[in-house]
Amino acid sequence: MRGGRGGGREGGGSFGGRFGGGEPPAAGERPSGARPGGQRGGRPPAPAPAAPAVHGDPVSGVWNGQGRAEGMGEGEGAFTLTLKLEDGKLTGTLVSEIGEAVLENGKWEDGALSFTATTEMGALRCSATVEGEKMSGSLSFGGGMFELGFEATREAPAGVGPAAAADPDGPKRIAELLPGRRWVSTLVASRHVDGRVYATFDGHRSDDDSGYVFVSEDYGQTWTSLRADLPEDAGSVRNLTEDLENPNLLFLGTEFGAWASIDGGGSWTSLNSNLPTVAVHDYAIHPTRNEIVAATHGRSLWILDITTLRQLSAEAVAESSKLYRPNDVILWRREPERGSGTRDFVGQNPADAAQVHYSVAGRSRSLKLWIEDLSGEKLRELEASTEPGLHRVEWDLRREAQQGGRRRWAPRVSPGTYVAVLQADGATYRERFEVELDPAYPEAGWPEDDELGAEEPEVEEEGAAPAPMRRIY
């Protein structure tokens, strides 16, 4: 998608990726390949954490059950029952291959229990007896038209499980965190941490535009909200993507824009600096170019360099000053324009410049920023702010302006390795980066200025052309 190739997109960039399609499953619907009981195939459920039993409580806890009926295949009919007995009232949740349901009308008396629940198959009734750590009984659906027996074993003692959690803000079953059934917009396993799963829910079909973002650390058994400071006007959530390299870097696509978190969902920051207010339906991260592509409802793509975001953290920003490693620069060869018309479906190309980011925690007394080669020769001094915040400075790949006749001109550097140098309050920081040719034309040589679509900058003798600078916040 360089130099007019490809379709329209929002913002500049360098990579077009594949975007997922198809309809997401509804909450409670078992995705393809899932095992009964809500577990995905191939990974066993995480064991429940140990906790002291509540003396004299014969039923509270987590029960793993198995239905018994003629013709039932191996592995089918498994379910997990989480129960809590308090003042003679039985509450809890039932999780099975047909979804998750909250228990209703729960009763416990003289070693026998009963409850009802509403599932995708309709109303469910359960009656069972308990002897020690064993439970046996029957489940009936459709007003008794379908019935099967079951046996269950208590996996964890009373006091274990979200229904009996002492901390109201601790992990819970997903049914306890949602106001009702909501459409599953994302369900993705972490590529960095075993057992970690992310889920987002889109409630706009239920006239609910709240943002529902959750993470599980136990293979989906219990969940914690990552809503944090995501504002209400962000809209319903369409997508969550975990970064390929940094497990704490998350990207969120909502009805009205793009968001990022550098602390694993503890806080969210809008990325809509030059992105229109638009629904972001999906993300794709380039595996080598440090770029993320957002697919929007406007059928356009928006591309962002995330090299610096991958290095950001609360600790990094708190440092008195910090220089971040720049992304490598590729000088893409422009393609000639073909055809004509009243509508051109082209995209904005990335600048032929290196973007250097640095942060300052407090106002710096002295700060300098320059580019040098590997021999240490200073090639260009860049204008840099001493104000607190995260700053971006662009280097246009040119040396300091030189004397040439009556005017001065700035020659472009050759492909190779260069070093960004930040000197702040006596401390010096260095970060290397590469300047490369278009890999599609490795033998073409260094492109001429007209191929880059830029004129050789000439300045009056009074001074060199200042490098562009932008303060991020």
Residue pairs with C-beta under 8 A, 6 or more apart in sequence:
1 7
1 9
1 13
1 14
1 15
1 16
1 301
1 347
2 14
2 332
2 333
2 334
2 335
2 349
3 332
3 333
3 334
3 335
3 349
4 334
4 335
4 337
4 344
4 346
4 347
5 335
5 346
6 16
6 346
6 347
7 300
7 301
7 345
7 347
8 299
8 300
8 345
8 346
8 347
9 16
9 300
9 301
9 302
9 303
9 347
9 348
10 275
10 276
10 278
10 296
10 298
10 300
10 301
10 302
11 274
11 275
11 302
11 303
11 304
11 348
12 303
12 347
12 348
12 349
12 350
12 351
13 291
13 293
13 301
13 302
13 303
13 304
13 347
13 348
13 350
14 289
14 291
14 303
14 330
14 332
14 349
14 350
15 286
15 289
15 291
15 293
15 303
16 293
16 301
17 284
17 285
17 286
17 293
18 284
19 281
19 282
19 284
19 295
20 282
24 183
24 184
24 185
24 186
24 187
25 31
25 184
25 187
26 181
26 183
26 184
27 99
27 174
27 178
27 181
27 182
27 183
27 184
27 201
28 98
28 99
28 100
28 120
28 181
29 99
29 120
29 184
30 38
30 97
30 98
30 99
31 40
31 187
33 40
33 41
33 42
34 40
34 41
34 97
35 41
35 75
35 78
35 97
36 75
36 76
36 77
36 78
36 79
36 96
36 97
37 45
37 78
37 79
37 80
37 95
37 96
37 97
38 80
38 95
38 96
38 97
38 100
38 220
39 45
39 219
39 220
40 189
40 219
40 220
43 219
45 219
45 221
46 195
46 218
46 219
46 221
47 155
48 62
48 155
48 156
48 160
48 161
48 221
49 156
49 160
50 156
50 160
51 156
51 157
51 159
51 160
52 157
52 159
53 157
53 158
53 159
54 60
54 157
54 158
54 159
57 85
57 158
57 159
58 85
58 111
58 130
59 83
59 85
59 90
59 108
59 113
59 130
59 158
60 83
60 84
60 85
60 157
60 158
60 159
60 164
61 82
61 83
61 154
61 155
61 156
61 157
61 158
61 159
61 160
61 161
61 164
62 80
62 81
62 82
62 154
62 155
62 156
62 160
62 161
63 80
63 81
63 82
63 83
63 135
63 152
63 153
63 154
63 155
64 78
64 79
64 80
64 81
64 152
64 153
64 155
65 78
65 79
65 80
65 81
65 135
65 150
65 151
65 152
65 153
66 77
66 78
66 79
66 150
66 151
66 152
67 76
67 77
67 78
67 79
67 139
67 148
67 149
67 150
68 77
68 148
68 149
68 150
68 151
69 77
69 148
69 149
72 148
76 97
77 96
77 97
77 148
77 150
78 96
78 97
79 94
79 95
79 96
79 97
79 150
80 94
80 95
80 96
80 221
81 92
81 93
81 94
81 95
81 152
82 92
82 93
82 94
82 95
82 161
82 162
82 163
82 164
82 173
83 90
83 91
83 92
83 103
83 106
83 113
83 163
84 90
84 91
84 92
84 158
84 161
84 163
84 164
85 108
85 158
88 107
88 108
88 109
89 106
89 107
90 103
90 106
90 107
90 108
90 113
90 115
91 103
91 106
91 163
92 102
92 103
92 106
92 115
92 161
92 163
93 100
93 101
93 102
93 103
93 162
93 163
93 173
93 175
93 176
94 100
94 101
94 103
94 117
94 119
94 124
94 126
95 173
96 119
98 119
98 120
98 121
99 119
99 120
100 173
100 174
100 175
101 117
101 118
101 119
101 124
101 175
102 117
102 175
102 176
103 115
103 116
103 117
104 115
104 116
104 117
104 118
105 114
105 115
105 116
106 113
106 114
106 115
107 113
107 114
107 115
111 129
111 130
111 131
112 127
112 128
112 129
112 130
113 126
113 127
113 128
113 129
113 130
113 135
113 137
114 125
114 126
114 127
114 128
115 125
115 126
116 123
116 124
116 125
116 126
117 123
117 124
117 126
118 124
119 141
121 141
121 142
122 141
122 142
123 141
123 142
123 143
124 139
124 140
124 141
125 139
125 140
125 144
126 137
126 138
126 139
126 140
127 137
127 138
128 135
128 136
128 137
128 138
128 150
128 152
129 135
129 136
129 137
133 153
133 154
134 151
134 152
134 153
134 154
135 151
135 152
135 153
135 154
136 149
136 150
136 151
136 152
137 149
137 150
138 147
138 148
138 149
138 150
139 147
139 148
139 149
139 150
140 146
140 147
141 147
158 164
159 166
162 170
162 171
162 172
162 173
162 176
162 222
163 173
163 176
165 171
165 172
170 224
171 216
171 217
171 218
171 222
171 223
171 224
172 222
172 223
172 224
173 221
173 222
173 223
174 199
174 214
174 223
177 212
177 214
177 223
177 225
178 201
178 212
179 203
179 208
180 206
181 206
182 201
182 202
182 203
182 206
182 208
182 212
183 201
183 202
183 203
183 205
184 199
184 200
184 201
184 202
185 200
185 201
185 202
185 236
185 237
185 238
185 239
186 198
186 199
186 200
186 237
186 238
186 239
186 240
187 197
187 198
187 199
188 197
188 198
188 199
188 240
188 241
188 242
189 196
189 197
189 198
190 196
190 197
190 198
190 242
190 247
191 242
191 244
192 242
192 247
193 217
193 247
195 216
195 217
195 218
195 219
196 215
196 216
196 217
197 215
197 216
197 219
197 220
198 213
198 214
198 215
198 216
198 226
198 240
198 242
198 250
199 213
199 214
199 215
199 216
199 220
199 223
199 240
200 212
200 213
200 214
200 237
200 238
200 239
200 240
200 252
201 212
201 214
201 237
202 212
202 236
202 237
202 238
203 209
203 210
203 212
203 236
204 235
204 236
204 255
208 236
209 232
209 235
209 236
209 255
210 232
210 236
211 227
211 230
211 232
211 234
211 235
211 236
211 237
211 252
211 254
212 225
212 227
212 236
212 237
213 225
213 226
213 227
213 230
213 237
213 240
213 252
213 265
214 223
214 224
214 225
214 226
215 223
215 224
215 226
215 264
215 265
216 222
216 223
216 224
217 224
226 250
226 261
226 264
226 265
226 266
228 261
228 265
228 266
228 267
228 268
229 267
229 268
230 252
230 254
230 259
230 268
233 256
234 254
234 255
234 256
234 257
234 259
234 268
235 254
235 255
235 256
235 257
235 279
236 254
236 255
237 252
237 253
237 254
237 255
238 253
238 254
238 255
238 279
238 280
238 281
238 282
239 251
239 252
239 253
239 280
239 281
239 282
239 283
240 250
240 251
240 252
240 253
241 250
241 251
241 253
241 283
241 285
241 292
242 249
242 250
242 251
243 249
243 250
243 251
243 285
243 306
243 310
244 285
244 287
245 310
246 262
246 310
247 264
248 261
248 262
248 263
248 264
248 313
249 260
249 261
249 262
249 306
249 309
249 310
250 260
250 261
250 264
250 265
251 258
251 259
251 260
251 271
251 283
251 292
252 258
252 259
252 260
252 261
252 268
253 259
253 279
253 280
253 281
253 282
253 283
253 294
254 279
254 280
255 279
256 277
256 278
256 279
257 270
257 271
257 272
257 275
257 277
257 278
257 280
258 270
258 271
258 272
258 275
258 280
258 294
258 302
259 268
259 269
259 270
259 271
260 268
260 269
260 271
260 309
261 267
261 268
261 269
262 269
262 309
262 312
262 313
262 314
263 313
263 314
271 304
275 294
275 296
275 302
276 298
278 296
278 297
278 298
279 296
279 297
280 294
280 295
280 296
280 297
281 295
281 296
281 297
282 294
282 295
283 292
283 293
283 294
283 295
284 292
284 293
284 295
285 291
285 292
285 293
285 306
286 292
286 293
289 327
290 305
290 306
290 307
290 310
290 327
291 303
291 304
291 305
291 306
292 303
292 304
292 306
293 301
293 302
293 303
294 301
294 302
294 303
294 304
295 301
296 302
301 347
305 327
305 350
305 355
307 324
307 325
307 326
307 327
308 324
308 357
308 390
311 324
311 325
312 324
316 322
316 324
316 359
317 359
317 361
317 390
318 361
319 359
319 361
320 360
320 361
320 362
320 364
320 424
320 425
320 427
321 358
321 359
321 360
321 361
321 364
321 367
321 422
321 424
321 425
321 427
321 429
322 358
322 359
322 429
323 356
323 357
323 358
323 420
323 421
323 422
323 429
323 430
323 431
324 356
324 357
324 358
324 359
324 431
325 431
325 432
325 433
326 354
326 355
326 356
326 357
326 420
326 431
326 433
327 354
327 355
327 433
328 433
328 434
328 435
328 436
329 352
329 353
329 354
329 397
329 433
329 434
329 435
329 436
330 436
330 437
330 438
330 439
331 352
331 397
331 415
331 435
331 436
331 437
331 438
331 447
331 452
332 349
332 350
332 438
333 438
333 440
333 441
333 444
333 447
333 451
334 349
334 451
334 452
334 453
349 453
351 394
352 396
352 397
352 452
352 454
353 394
353 395
353 396
353 397
353 468
354 371
354 394
354 395
354 397
354 418
354 420
354 433
354 435
355 392
355 393
355 394
356 369
356 382
356 392
356 393
356 394
356 395
356 420
357 390
357 391
357 392
357 393
357 472
358 369
358 384
358 390
358 391
358 393
358 422
358 429
359 389
359 390
359 391
360 367
360 385
360 386
360 387
360 388
360 389
360 391
360 424
361 388
362 388
363 386
363 387
363 388
364 386
364 424
364 425
365 386
365 425
366 386
366 423
366 424
366 425
367 384
367 385
367 386
367 422
367 423
367 424
367 425
368 381
368 384
368 422
368 423
368 424
369 381
369 382
369 383
369 384
369 393
369 420
369 421
369 422
369 423
370 378
370 379
370 380
370 381
370 382
370 420
370 421
371 378
371 379
371 380
371 382
371 395
371 418
371 419
371 420
371 421
372 378
372 379
372 418
372 419
372 421
373 379
373 413
373 416
373 417
373 418
373 419
374 416
374 417
374 418
374 419
379 399
379 400
379 413
379 418
380 395
380 398
380 399
380 400
380 467
381 400
382 393
382 395
382 467
382 469
383 393
383 466
383 467
383 469
384 391
384 393
384 422
384 469
385 391
385 469
385 471
387 471
389 471
389 472
389 473
390 471
390 472
390 473
391 469
391 470
391 471
391 472
392 469
392 470
392 471
392 472
393 467
393 468
393 469
393 470
394 467
394 468
394 469
394 470
395 420
395 467
396 410
396 457
396 467
396 468
397 412
397 413
397 435
398 410
398 411
398 412
398 413
398 457
399 410
399 411
399 412
399 413
400 410
400 464
401 408
401 409
401 410
401 457
401 459
401 464
401 465
402 408
402 409
402 410
402 411
403 461
406 461
407 458
407 459
407 460
407 461
408 458
408 459
408 460
408 461
408 464
409 456
409 457
409 458
409 459
410 456
410 457
410 459
410 464
410 465
412 446
412 449
413 435
414 435
414 446
415 434
415 435
415 436
415 437
415 446
416 434
416 435
417 432
417 433
417 434
417 435
418 432
418 433
418 434
418 435
419 430
419 431
419 432
419 433
420 430
420 431
420 432
420 433
421 428
421 429
421 430
422 428
422 429
422 430
423 429
437 444
437 445
437 446
437 447
438 444
438 447
449 455
449 456
457 465
459 465
